[in-house]
């Protein structure tokens, strides 16, 4: 989408909001869907959409802007995306620069409607700030299930503010989801404990699993940094190969939203050093699996990843 086209769409916001009775100068936006039906909620990622849908139940139509296999770090909004954002009464996003260039559009939207950054619900002292990402926090908070549970309450409150008549339903659904996430967190701990401590080395394409490693006691080694905007260099491959050979790692992993070629180059480089390493499976990092599949839900994605990691490393 051209810059001029995007500006035209964004400039159209005040007139649209005025027609729905909302003052464009007041953050918060309309209190209900203009059609009188379920609230229109748009989440940037599948992880957010799944959680929001469970809390909202039948009282909102929750959609994800980015589908399976989409890398949010590289995502560029189309004119159609901007129209969907404009039509929503609540926009949920991760924040911490996960959505990349979409952040500018979200900032403009926040002037006229409810826009919620879920990472704001996580205390700053619990956010990772890796040295290579100086000045910025790691956005992949959903891989620490205990941290992800902190986002449930803010979503429920945002929905209740827009639809007070169903606030009790949102609160009840949120409480049930929090119990489910606490159970999932404990399950992940038990599964990871099955892997001998010396074998807990997770090698992936990019540094999406730092929170996972910190929470559940796994050393995470990644070819790329937190963002996939820059491709891995030869020195990155050499660095990762050195760790694999030294620690005798037997399996490494590809990611559904990142090209396989970098991990495959590591396998070849290890072979050249006389060490055989296999691809232990595909992990879902920045996107869920296909809709209607187990991996298309947050819990299913976590269970798939953990089962693949434990199975290959154990």
Secondary structure, DSSP 8 states (H G I E B T S, - for coil): --HHHHHHHHHTHHHHHHHTT--TTSTT--SS-TTSSSEEEEESSHHHHHHHHHHHGGGEEEEESS-TT--GGG----HHHHHHHHH-SEEEE--TTTTTTHHHHHHHHTTTSEEEEGGGGS-GGGS---GGGTTS----GGGSHHHHTHHHHHHHHHHHHH-GGGHHHHHHHHHHHHHHHHHHHHHHHHHHTTS-GGG-EEEEEES--HHHHHHHT-EEEEEE-S-SSS---HHHHHHHHHHHHHHT--EEEEETTS-THHHHHHHHHHHHTT---EEEEEE--SS---TTSGGGSHHHHHHHHHHHHHHHH-
